[in-house]
Amino acid sequence: MIQRIIENQVIFGLSFQPSVAILGPRQVGKTTFVKQLQGKLSKPSIYFDLERSSDLSKFQHDRLAFLETMQDQIVILDEIQRLPEIFPDIRSLIDQNRVPARFILLGSASFVLLKNTSESLTGRISYFEMTPLLFRELTLDSDYTKHWLWGGFPSAYLAPTFEQQQKWFEDFVRSYIERDLPQLGLSASPIQLRRLMMMIASIQGNLLNQTMLANSLGIRTNLISTYLDFFEQSFLIRRIQPYFTNIGKRLTKSPKIYVRDSGLVHHLLSIHSYDGLIGHIVAGGSWEGYVIEQIISLLNYQQIPFFYRTADGAELDLVIEEDLQIKLAIEIKLSNSPSLSKGTTIALQDLNNPPLLVVTPKADDYLLKTNIIVCSIQTLTNNIKRFLG
């Protein structure tokens, strides 16, 4: 079994909070993780899958009384978004007996949990995100090319054959579009949603132009905005905002957009091999999105990722802000012999010359220039911790 890095974080959260929420897309391994975790918890636990009718029915009548019978156990509620009305009951029980480790809530859509807990469980819950498998969660001799090509969803990455991997992705996309999004309140044409996902994959790492997407799909721009919100809040896409150094210097306002799992990008674009990926126009954007997911998973709550771009061509793929200062700049290169553009140099000067980390697939670590280090995906974690702690 693959050890997930959030395990220690969740155990720490349970040491002082009455409840924790583990959020992430479907099929990312939340259920497997929490069942492994049960043997390591500080007290007995009981698990309920709210997508199973037999479990859900137990909470249909007098939920509060039923939950009170388990006050000496950790109650684990999987797919909690199926029963949003339970949050006031959880709050009531916590307030009656506020002790650590009373509830573990698992959810596949952040906005459902956040909407219902923003008032009910404020100050009573810690949130943790479970991502698809990260490169640093794999064995030391793992091949980054397989992880990049197939992505981090466990069932896809560990699929014994390519055909099974592709079938899993097809079922995942269909279920997400035809079942999950409608259950979360999005009423939209499955054909349009699939086309939109394919279009986002095709512009991986580019500036978001909602008008262009709307025109291509023949729908209103405000609908695109709604669809993207649902995609983002269910952990399938990420929008990274531009960094503003000051009010007087105007930068582009559009975010950059990414499908978060590289394997899903490649499935949507019918990229079936590493050679096919390297020769594809999306290769650079796909590599950028893949590396960005690895980096963001290393950041703490005070470290905020942006990109930097000015109208005159100064640009950095990622800048990390902490305490209102840029602590680290990052350039992501698909070449193992990277060079810096004039725009990169100007961008660094604009930002008072923070350290720059240039991330490549497999170049040995070396000092390119003063305060500029080249590294590989294999050494990325240590280098990020070196600069950001």
C-alpha positions in Angstrom: 0.0 0.0 0.0 1.2 3.5 -0.8 1.7 5.7 2.3 -0.1 9.0 1.9 1.6 12.1 3.1 -1.5 13.6 4.7 -1.6 10.8 7.3 0.5 12.6 9.9 -1.4 15.8 9.2 -4.8 14.2 9.8 -3.6 12.5 13.0 -2.2 15.9 14.2 -5.6 17.5 13.4 -7.5 14.9 15.4 -5.2 15.5 18.4 -6.9 18.8 19.1 -9.9 19.3 16.9 -13.3 17.6 17.4 -13.6 17.0 13.7 -11.5 16.9 10.5 -12.6 16.9 6.9 -10.7 15.1 4.2 -11.6 16.5 0.8 -10.6 15.4 -2.6 -12.0 14.2 -6.0 -13.7 10.9 -6.3 -11.5 7.8 -6.7 -8.5 9.6 -5.2 -8.2 7.1 -2.3 -10.0 8.8 0.6 -11.9 5.7 1.6 -8.9 3.4 1.4 -6.9 5.9 3.3 -9.4 6.3 6.2 -9.8 2.5 6.5 -6.0 2.2 6.9 -6.1 5.1 9.3 -8.6 3.4 11.6 -6.0 1.1 13.1 -3.8 4.0 14.0 -6.5 6.2 15.7 -6.4 7.1 19.4 -9.8 5.4 20.1 -12.3 3.1 18.4 -14.0 4.2 15.2 -17.1 3.4 13.2 -17.4 3.9 9.5 -20.5 4.9 7.4 -20.7 5.2 3.7 -23.5 7.6 3.0 -23.7 6.5 -0.7 -24.8 3.1 0.6 -28.5 3.1 1.2 -28.2 0.8 4.2 -25.9 3.3 5.9 -27.7 6.4 4.8 -31.1 5.1 6.2 -29.6 4.9 9.7 -29.5 8.7 9.7 -33.0 9.4 8.4 -34.7 9.5 11.8 -33.5 11.1 15.0 -29.9 11.6 13.8 -28.9 13.3 17.0 -30.0 10.3 19.2 -28.3 7.9 16.9 -25.0 9.8 16.9 -25.2 10.1 20.7 -24.9 6.3 21.0 -21.4 6.6 19.5 -20.0 9.4 21.6 -17.0 7.3 22.7 -16.1 6.4 19.1 -14.7 8.4 16.2 -17.6 8.6 13.7 -16.4 8.4 10.1 -18.9 9.7 7.5 -17.9 9.1 3.9 -19.4 11.2 1.1 -20.8 13.6 3.6 -22.2 15.9 0.9 -25.0 13.3 0.5 -26.4 14.4 4.0 -25.7 18.1 4.4 -28.5 18.4 7.0 -26.4 16.5 9.5 -24.0 19.4 10.1 -26.1 21.1 12.8 -26.3 17.8 14.7 -22.6 17.4 14.6 -22.1 20.9 15.9 -24.6 20.3 18.7 -22.8 17.1 19.8 -19.4 18.8 19.7 -20.6 21.7 21.7 -22.1 19.4 24.3 -18.8 17.5 24.7 -15.9 19.2 23.1 -13.1 16.7 23.0 -10.7 15.9 20.2 -11.4 13.3 17.5 -15.1 12.9 17.4 -15.8 13.0 13.7 -13.9 12.4 10.4 -15.8 13.7 7.4 -14.9 12.7 3.8 -16.2 14.7 0.9 -15.7 14.8 -2.9 -16.7 18.4 -3.4 -15.2 21.2 -1.3 -17.9 23.8 -1.9 -20.6 21.5 -0.5 -18.7 20.9 2.8 -17.5 24.5 3.0 -21.0 25.9 2.4 -22.5 23.8 5.1 -19.7 24.0 7.7 -18.8 27.7 7.3 -21.3 28.5 10.0 -22.1 25.2 11.6 -18.5 24.0 12.4 -16.4 27.1 12.4 -13.6 26.7 14.9 -14.5 23.0 15.3 -13.0 21.5 12.2 -9.7 21.2 10.3 -9.6 20.7 6.5 -7.2 18.5 4.6 -7.0 17.9 0.9 -6.2 14.5 -0.5 -4.8 14.8 -4.0 -4.1 12.1 -6.6 -0.8 10.3 -5.8 2.1 12.7 -5.7 5.5 11.8 -7.1 7.1 12.0 -3.7 4.6 9.4 -2.4 5.9 6.8 -4.8 9.0 4.7 -4.3 12.4 6.3 -4.8 13.0 4.4 -8.0 9.7 5.3 -9.6 9.7 6.6 -13.1 8.4 10.2 -13.4 7.5 9.5 -17.1 4.8 7.0 -16.1 3.5 9.2 -13.3 3.3 12.2 -15.6 1.7 10.3 -18.5 -0.8 8.3 -16.5 -1.4 10.7 -13.6 -2.0 10.1 -9.9 -5.4 8.6 -9.6 -4.5 5.2 -7.9 -6.7 3.1 -10.1 -5.3 4.6 -13.3 -1.6 4.7 -12.1 -1.7 1.2 -10.8 -3.8 -0.3 -13.7 -2.0 -3.4 -15.0 -2.7 -2.6 -18.7 -3.1 0.5 -20.8 -6.6 -0.6 -21.9 -7.8 -0.9 -18.3 -6.3 2.5 -17.5 -8.2 4.1 -20.4 -11.4 2.3 -19.5 -11.1 3.6 -15.9 -10.6 7.2 -17.1 -13.6 6.9 -19.5 -15.8 5.6 -16.7 -14.5 8.3 -14.4 -15.3 11.2 -16.8 -18.7 9.8 -17.6 -19.7 9.3 -14.0 -18.4 12.7 -13.0 -20.4 14.4 -15.8 -23.6 12.4 -15.8 -23.9 11.6 -12.1 -21.7 13.6 -9.7 -22.2 17.1 -11.1 -26.0 16.8 -11.3 -26.0 15.5 -7.7 -24.1 18.6 -6.7 -26.7 20.9 -8.3 -25.2 21.5 -11.8 -27.8 21.1 -14.5 -26.0 21.1 -17.8 -25.7 19.1 -21.0 -23.2 16.2 -20.5 -22.0 16.7 -24.1 -21.2 20.4 -23.4 -19.4 19.6 -20.1 -17.3 17.0 -21.8 -16.4 19.3 -24.6 -15.5 22.0 -22.1 -13.2 19.6 -20.2 -11.5 18.7 -23.5 -11.1 22.4 -24.4 -9.5 23.2 -21.0 -7.1 20.3 -21.4 -6.1 21.6 -24.8 -5.2 25.0 -23.4 -3.4 23.6 -20.3 -1.3 26.2 -18.7 -2.6 29.1 -20.8 -4.5 32.2 -19.8 -8.2 31.6 -19.3 -10.4 33.3 -21.9 -14.0 32.6 -20.9 -15.4 34.4 -23.9 -13.5 32.2 -26.3 -14.7 29.1 -24.5 -18.3 30.3 -24.5 -18.2 31.2 -28.2 -16.7 27.8 -29.0 -19.5 26.0 -27.1 -22.2 28.4 -28.3 -23.3 29.3 -24.7 -23.3 32.4 -22.5 -20.1 33.4 -20.7 -21.8 33.4 -17.3 -22.5 29.6 -17.9 -18.8 29.0 -18.5 -18.1 30.7 -15.2 -20.6 28.5 -13.4 -19.2 25.3 -15.0 -15.6 26.3 -14.1 -16.6 26.9 -10.5 -18.1 23.5 -10.3 -15.0 21.9 -11.9 -12.7 23.8 -9.5 -14.7 23.1 -6.4 -14.7 19.4 -7.2 -10.9 19.4 -7.5 -10.6 18.7 -11.3 -9.2 22.1 -12.4 -7.0 24.7 -10.8 -7.0 28.4 -11.6 -3.8 30.3 -10.6 -4.2 34.1 -10.3 -1.7 36.7 -11.5 0.5 38.4 -8.9 0.3 42.2 -8.5 3.4 43.9 -7.2 1.5 47.2 -6.7 -1.7 49.0 -7.7 0.1 51.3 -10.1 1.5 48.5 -12.3 -1.2 46.8 -14.2 -0.8 43.1 -15.0 -3.1 40.8 -16.9 -6.1 39.9 -14.8 -6.9 36.5 -16.3 -5.9 33.5 -14.4 -4.0 30.5 -15.9 -6.0 27.3 -16.0 -5.0 23.7 -15.6 -6.6 20.3 -15.4 -5.1 19.1 -12.1 -4.3 15.5 -13.0 -1.9 15.0 -15.9 -3.3 11.6 -16.7 -6.8 13.1 -17.2 -5.3 15.8 -19.5 -3.8 13.1 -21.6 -6.9 10.9 -21.7 -9.1 13.9 -22.8 -6.6 14.7 -25.6 -6.2 11.0 -26.6 -2.4 11.0 -25.8 -1.6 7.3 -25.3 2.2 7.1 -25.1 5.2 9.0 -23.8 6.5 9.6 -27.3 3.1 10.9 -28.3 3.1 13.2 -25.3 6.5 14.6 -26.0 5.6 15.4 -29.6 2.2 17.0 -28.7 1.7 20.7 -28.6 0.3 20.5 -25.1 3.5 18.8 -23.7 5.0 22.0 -22.2 1.7 23.0 -20.6 1.1 19.4 -19.3 4.6 19.3 -17.7 4.0 22.7 -16.2 0.7 21.7 -14.7 2.2 18.4 -13.4 5.1 20.1 -11.6 2.8 22.8 -10.2 0.6 20.2 -8.5 3.8 18.7 -6.9 4.9 22.2 -5.7 1.5 23.4 -4.3 1.2 20.2 -2.2 4.4 21.3 -0.4 3.1 24.8 0.6 1.7 25.7 3.9 -1.4 27.9 4.4 0.6 31.1 4.5 2.4 30.4 1.2 0.3 31.4 -1.8 1.1 30.5 -5.4 0.7 33.0 -8.2 2.1 33.5 -11.7 3.7 36.7 -12.9 3.3 38.3 -16.3 3.5 41.8 -17.6 2.3 43.4 -20.8 5.9 43.8 -22.0 6.8 40.1 -21.7 8.3 39.7 -18.2 7.1 36.3 -17.0 7.6 33.7 -14.3 5.6 30.4 -14.2 5.1 30.5 -10.4 5.9 32.9 -7.6 5.3 32.0 -3.9 4.2 34.8 -1.6 4.5 34.7 2.1 4.1 37.6 4.5 3.4 39.9 1.6 6.8 39.1 0.0 7.8 36.8 -2.9 9.9 34.2 -1.2 10.6 32.0 -4.2 10.2 32.2 -8.0 9.9 29.1 -10.1 10.4 28.4 -13.8 9.3 25.0 -15.2 11.2 23.7 -18.2 10.7 20.5 -20.2 14.4 20.7 -21.3 17.2 19.3 -19.2 19.5 22.0 -20.4 17.4 25.1 -19.6 18.2 28.7 -20.4 16.6 31.9 -19.0 14.9 34.4 -21.3 15.2 38.1 -21.0 11.6 38.2 -19.7 12.6 35.9 -16.8 15.5 38.2 -15.9 13.3 41.3 -16.0 10.6 39.6 -13.9 13.1 38.7 -11.2 14.3 42.3 -11.1 10.7 43.5 -10.8 10.3 41.3 -7.8 13.5 42.3 -6.1 15.4 39.3 -7.2 14.0 36.4 -5.1 15.7 33.0 -5.4 14.8 31.2 -8.6 14.3 27.4 -8.9 14.3 26.0 -12.4 12.6 22.6 -12.4 13.5 20.1 -15.2 12.6 16.5 -15.7 16.0 15.0 -14.7 18.9 17.5 -14.8 21.4 17.2 -12.0 21.2 20.0 -9.4 23.5 22.8 -10.2 23.9 26.6 -9.7 23.0 28.3 -13.0 23.7 31.8 -11.8 23.8 33.5 -8.4 20.6 32.7 -6.6 19.4 30.5 -9.5 19.3 26.7 -9.0 18.4 24.1 -11.6 16.9 20.9 -10.2 15.0 17.8 -11.3 11.5 16.5 -10.3 13.3 13.9 -8.2 15.0 16.6 -6.0 12.1 19.1 -6.2 10.9 18.4 -2.6 14.2 19.0 -0.9 14.8 22.2 -2.9 11.4 23.6 -2.1 11.9 22.9 1.6 15.4 24.5 1.4 13.9 27.8 0.3 10.5 27.7 2.0 11.1 25.6 5.1 
